[in-house]
Amino acid sequence: MTTKANTSPKEPYVPHAWETVPCPFCDSHSSSVYERFGSDLQYRYVRCRQCRLVYSSPRPVYDKTFIDAAYADYYQYSASLTLEQFNAVKESGADMFRQELQHLLKFDQKRTAVLDIGSGMGTFLYAAKEHYPVRVGIDVSEKMAAFVSQTLDVEVQLVPFEQFNYPVKFSLIHMSHVLEHVPNPKEWLKKAHSLLDKDGILVINVPHAWSLGSRLQHFFVRLGLKEQFSDAWKDPSRTPDHLFEPVIPAMKYLLSECNLKIMDHFTYSRRDPASNKNWRSRLFNRRFHLGSNLSFITKAQ
């Protein structure tokens, strides 16, 4: 739940070290070049030949230098935000999450405790408050954690997810557009698995590398009609904050490896987060899976 800040031009980012990594999902070392990008085409996405994940390799070493550079242009919403404004938040307002929750509640019959990983400004937790007596967030921003705690009276912990523990299990764990930013996705999902209550659900939302829009853009790049996947990458200070771009076969492989059973999966847009508003949305997102985002609703096996 972030947005770009208006900042003055910064110095170009030059990684101090690079690392060649296997596929973050299946550990395969067999891959082919998918695309090059960046101001000097210095970054590279490859496609795993085994599970078909698109991921960055070689990539800048994932350390504090990289993290500071990758997220320097982003800021969380102002702490002056009022509850009345929560519904109108661009791209991630409470109304959108209420629509998502109406679908998720069909799978979570217990509705005892919810954990939002990457809680940001708290709009998902705000939407969930009428359904869950226990609500907890995890975030990396001290400012946003304080804002959510004070404004929503919701606990937000500032700990690495791998170190997070809680005295109760969760009937719903929500992980929206977080997984693609972490170098160890298997460890994260196994940790989430351990935090689920019996019959609890884990919801994972990620970008979709094989969406209709992404495929068309990639096709135009291959034809030479576009210089690169996104003109924004001409900025030499920009760094690849997505360590990988998921696709459905790769996600299915990863979830199976982490002993998570898929209850539902579909692509979606932020205007229709459950992809059930009309027949066109259901056809586009649930039948042909062409939307820009992927959602998987899973439970522990």
PLY file of the C-alpha trace (Angstrom):
ply
format ascii 1.0
element vertex 301
property float x
property float y
property float z
element edge 300
property int vertex1
property int vertex2
end_header
0.00 0.00 0.00
2.42 2.59 -1.19
2.52 5.37 -3.70
5.25 7.20 -5.52
6.53 10.39 -3.97
7.44 13.49 -5.97
11.17 13.72 -5.44
14.04 15.55 -7.08
16.36 13.55 -9.37
18.67 11.23 -7.49
22.04 9.75 -8.18
22.07 6.63 -10.38
21.99 3.41 -8.42
24.99 1.15 -8.99
24.85 -2.23 -7.20
28.02 -2.87 -5.20
27.67 -6.60 -5.82
25.61 -9.01 -7.89
24.44 -12.55 -7.21
23.31 -15.27 -9.58
20.44 -17.16 -7.96
18.48 -20.30 -8.82
14.73 -20.14 -9.27
13.25 -18.85 -5.97
10.36 -21.33 -6.27
11.83 -24.63 -7.47
15.62 -24.07 -7.07
16.29 -24.96 -10.70
19.41 -23.47 -12.31
18.00 -23.96 -15.82
16.60 -20.75 -17.29
16.47 -18.62 -20.41
16.59 -14.83 -20.77
13.10 -13.34 -20.67
13.93 -9.63 -20.93
16.52 -7.01 -20.12
15.54 -3.69 -18.61
16.87 -0.67 -16.77
18.39 2.61 -17.95
21.33 0.70 -19.50
19.58 -2.67 -19.70
21.66 -3.65 -16.68
18.93 -5.81 -15.12
17.70 -9.12 -16.40
14.64 -11.28 -15.92
14.99 -14.96 -16.77
12.32 -17.63 -17.12
12.71 -20.88 -15.23
12.58 -23.84 -17.59
11.11 -26.06 -14.87
8.28 -24.09 -13.17
8.22 -21.12 -15.63
8.64 -18.42 -12.98
10.02 -15.12 -14.29
12.71 -13.92 -11.86
15.68 -11.59 -11.58
19.15 -13.13 -11.99
21.84 -11.97 -11.71
20.37 -9.49 -9.28
21.83 -6.92 -6.86
22.81 -8.52 -3.58
19.76 -8.26 -1.31
21.14 -6.15 1.53
20.40 -2.79 3.17
22.00 -0.87 0.30
19.69 -2.52 -2.21
16.61 -2.17 0.02
17.25 1.54 0.60
17.68 2.12 -3.15
14.72 -0.01 -4.21
12.25 1.71 -1.88
13.71 5.21 -1.66
11.07 6.67 -3.98
8.14 5.29 -2.07
6.32 6.67 0.91
3.34 5.62 2.95
0.26 7.78 3.10
0.22 10.72 5.46
-0.44 10.12 9.12
-3.06 12.90 8.86
-5.36 10.55 6.93
-8.79 10.31 8.57
-11.07 7.30 8.78
-13.52 9.07 6.47
-10.85 9.03 3.75
-10.09 5.31 3.99
-12.62 4.38 1.32
-11.09 6.74 -1.24
-7.46 5.66 -0.94
-6.06 5.22 -4.43
-5.62 1.56 -5.47
-6.08 0.08 -1.98
-9.08 1.67 -0.30
-11.25 -0.01 2.30
-14.10 -0.47 -0.20
-11.88 -2.65 -2.39
-10.91 -4.79 0.59
-14.54 -5.10 1.69
-15.31 -6.59 -1.72
-12.38 -8.98 -1.34
-13.43 -9.93 2.18
-16.98 -10.79 1.12
-15.44 -13.52 -1.02
-12.86 -14.61 1.56
-15.47 -15.00 4.29
-17.00 -17.86 2.30
-13.83 -19.82 3.01
-13.19 -18.69 6.59
-16.01 -20.01 8.72
-14.28 -19.45 12.07
-13.41 -15.76 11.63
-11.46 -15.66 14.89
-8.25 -13.80 14.09
-6.77 -12.09 11.04
-3.12 -11.28 10.26
-2.27 -8.78 7.50
1.34 -9.10 6.36
2.48 -5.76 4.95
-0.37 -3.87 6.63
0.75 -0.44 5.39
-1.82 2.21 6.24
-4.24 -0.41 7.57
-7.07 -0.29 5.04
-7.45 -4.08 4.93
-7.49 -4.29 8.73
-10.02 -1.45 8.81
-12.28 -3.36 6.41
-11.85 -6.56 8.45
-12.64 -5.06 11.86
-16.37 -5.88 11.76
-15.66 -9.56 11.07
-12.66 -10.41 13.27
-12.30 -9.83 17.03
-8.50 -10.21 16.82
-6.69 -8.14 14.19
-2.89 -7.95 13.82
-0.62 -6.33 11.25
3.06 -6.67 10.37
4.93 -3.85 8.67
8.39 -2.35 8.25
7.40 1.31 8.70
7.45 2.66 12.24
5.36 5.66 11.16
2.62 3.54 9.62
2.63 1.07 12.50
2.07 3.95 14.92
-0.63 5.44 12.69
-2.57 2.16 12.41
-2.23 1.43 16.13
-3.46 4.89 17.14
-6.13 5.40 14.48
-7.59 1.90 14.26
-6.61 0.56 17.67
-5.00 -2.41 15.89
-1.74 -4.02 16.91
1.04 -3.75 14.33
4.36 -5.48 14.96
7.65 -4.27 13.49
9.44 -7.59 13.23
10.79 -9.64 10.33
8.03 -12.07 9.37
10.34 -15.04 9.90
10.64 -14.02 13.57
6.95 -13.23 14.14
5.07 -15.25 16.75
1.66 -14.80 18.34
-0.21 -16.53 21.18
-3.19 -17.48 18.96
-3.48 -19.05 15.53
-5.08 -17.14 12.67
-8.16 -18.18 10.73
-7.17 -15.73 7.96
-3.69 -14.61 6.90
-3.65 -11.95 4.18
-0.46 -11.42 2.15
-1.20 -8.96 -0.65
1.53 -7.87 -3.07
4.27 -8.70 -0.60
5.66 -12.07 -1.66
7.30 -10.80 -4.86
9.48 -8.48 -2.76
11.10 -11.14 -0.58
14.12 -13.28 -1.51
12.94 -16.35 0.41
9.29 -17.00 -0.61
9.30 -20.66 0.42
10.36 -19.81 3.96
7.65 -17.15 4.19
4.89 -19.51 3.09
6.07 -22.25 5.43
6.06 -19.72 8.26
2.53 -18.63 7.33
1.51 -22.30 7.24
2.66 -22.67 10.85
0.55 -19.69 11.97
-2.74 -20.93 10.51
-5.53 -22.23 12.70
-7.10 -25.56 11.77
-9.03 -24.94 8.53
-7.64 -21.37 8.42
-6.92 -19.78 5.04
-3.87 -18.05 3.61
-4.58 -15.50 0.86
-1.73 -14.57 -1.48
-2.10 -11.76 -4.01
0.74 -11.15 -6.47
1.29 -9.51 -9.87
0.69 -11.65 -12.94
3.52 -11.85 -15.47
1.29 -13.55 -18.04
-1.55 -11.05 -17.98
-2.87 -9.88 -21.33
-1.31 -6.43 -20.82
2.09 -7.83 -19.82
2.17 -10.27 -22.72
1.33 -7.55 -25.23
4.00 -5.23 -23.84
6.57 -8.01 -23.87
5.60 -8.85 -27.47
6.05 -5.21 -28.52
9.51 -5.19 -26.92
10.49 -8.32 -28.84
9.35 -6.68 -32.07
11.38 -3.58 -31.28
8.30 -1.36 -31.08
9.15 -0.42 -27.49
12.62 0.26 -26.12
11.95 -1.69 -22.97
9.14 -3.10 -20.86
8.43 0.21 -19.15
9.63 3.71 -19.93
9.98 4.29 -16.17
13.09 2.11 -16.24
14.94 4.84 -18.15
15.45 6.48 -14.77
19.00 5.33 -13.75
18.14 5.58 -10.05
15.33 3.03 -10.29
15.97 -0.49 -9.03
13.94 -3.72 -9.45
11.93 -4.09 -6.23
10.12 -7.15 -7.66
12.54 -10.05 -7.32
10.24 -12.22 -9.41
7.05 -11.98 -11.47
4.71 -14.91 -10.73
2.76 -17.03 -13.21
0.08 -19.59 -12.42
2.14 -22.80 -13.03
4.96 -21.51 -10.80
2.56 -20.48 -8.03
0.87 -23.88 -8.10
4.27 -25.56 -7.79
5.32 -23.34 -4.88
2.07 -23.80 -2.97
2.25 -27.56 -3.35
5.84 -27.57 -2.10
4.72 -25.62 0.97
1.84 -28.03 1.70
-0.86 -25.51 0.86
-4.04 -26.63 -0.87
-5.59 -24.23 -3.37
-9.27 -23.51 -2.60
-9.71 -20.87 -5.29
-7.51 -18.96 -7.71
-8.16 -16.30 -10.34
-6.79 -13.10 -11.82
-8.33 -9.80 -10.84
-8.30 -6.03 -11.14
-8.54 -3.62 -8.23
-11.99 -2.60 -9.47
-13.20 -6.18 -9.03
-10.93 -7.93 -6.49
-13.04 -11.11 -6.39
-13.65 -11.22 -10.17
-17.36 -11.91 -9.79
-19.11 -8.63 -10.64
-20.31 -9.67 -14.09
-19.91 -12.35 -16.76
-17.17 -10.41 -18.56
-15.02 -10.27 -15.45
-15.61 -13.94 -14.70
-14.73 -14.91 -18.27
-11.62 -12.72 -18.46
-10.27 -13.42 -14.96
-11.63 -16.80 -13.91
-11.87 -18.66 -17.21
-8.91 -17.28 -19.18
-6.78 -15.80 -16.34
-5.75 -12.68 -18.28
-5.94 -10.07 -15.49
-3.01 -8.08 -14.15
-3.03 -9.61 -10.65
-3.22 -13.16 -9.27
-5.07 -14.29 -6.16
-4.73 -17.69 -4.47
-6.90 -18.73 -1.54
-5.25 -21.65 0.20
-5.43 -23.76 3.35
-2.93 -26.02 5.10
-2.85 -29.63 3.92
0 1
1 2
2 3
3 4
4 5
5 6
6 7
7 8
8 9
9 10
10 11
11 12
12 13
13 14
14 15
15 16
16 17
17 18
18 19
19 20
20 21
21 22
22 23
23 24
24 25
25 26
26 27
27 28
28 29
29 30
30 31
31 32
32 33
33 34
34 35
35 36
36 37
37 38
38 39
39 40
40 41
41 42
42 43
43 44
44 45
45 46
46 47
47 48
48 49
49 50
50 51
51 52
52 53
53 54
54 55
55 56
56 57
57 58
58 59
59 60
60 61
61 62
62 63
63 64
64 65
65 66
66 67
67 68
68 69
69 70
70 71
71 72
72 73
73 74
74 75
75 76
76 77
77 78
78 79
79 80
80 81
81 82
82 83
83 84
84 85
85 86
86 87
87 88
88 89
89 90
90 91
91 92
92 93
93 94
94 95
95 96
96 97
97 98
98 99
99 100
100 101
101 102
102 103
103 104
104 105
105 106
106 107
107 108
108 109
109 110
110 111
111 112
112 113
113 114
114 115
115 116
116 117
117 118
118 119
119 120
120 121
121 122
122 123
123 124
124 125
125 126
126 127
127 128
128 129
129 130
130 131
131 132
132 133
133 134
134 135
135 136
136 137
137 138
138 139
139 140
140 141
141 142
142 143
143 144
144 145
145 146
146 147
147 148
148 149
149 150
150 151
151 152
152 153
153 154
154 155
155 156
156 157
157 158
158 159
159 160
160 161
161 162
162 163
163 164
164 165
165 166
166 167
167 168
168 169
169 170
170 171
171 172
172 173
173 174
174 175
175 176
176 177
177 178
178 179
179 180
180 181
181 182
182 183
183 184
184 185
185 186
186 187
187 188
188 189
189 190
190 191
191 192
192 193
193 194
194 195
195 196
196 197
197 198
198 199
199 200
200 201
201 202
202 203
203 204
204 205
205 206
206 207
207 208
208 209
209 210
210 211
211 212
212 213
213 214
214 215
215 216
216 217
217 218
218 219
219 220
220 221
221 222
222 223
223 224
224 225
225 226
226 227
227 228
228 229
229 230
230 231
231 232
232 233
233 234
234 235
235 236
236 237
237 238
238 239
239 240
240 241
241 242
242 243
243 244
244 245
245 246
246 247
247 248
248 249
249 250
250 251
251 252
252 253
253 254
254 255
255 256
256 257
257 258
258 259
259 260
260 261
261 262
262 263
263 264
264 265
265 266
266 267
267 268
268 269
269 270
270 271
271 272
272 273
273 274
274 275
275 276
276 277
277 278
278 279
279 280
280 281
281 282
282 283
283 284
284 285
285 286
286 287
287 288
288 289
289 290
290 291
291 292
292 293
293 294
294 295
295 296
296 297
297 298
298 299
299 300
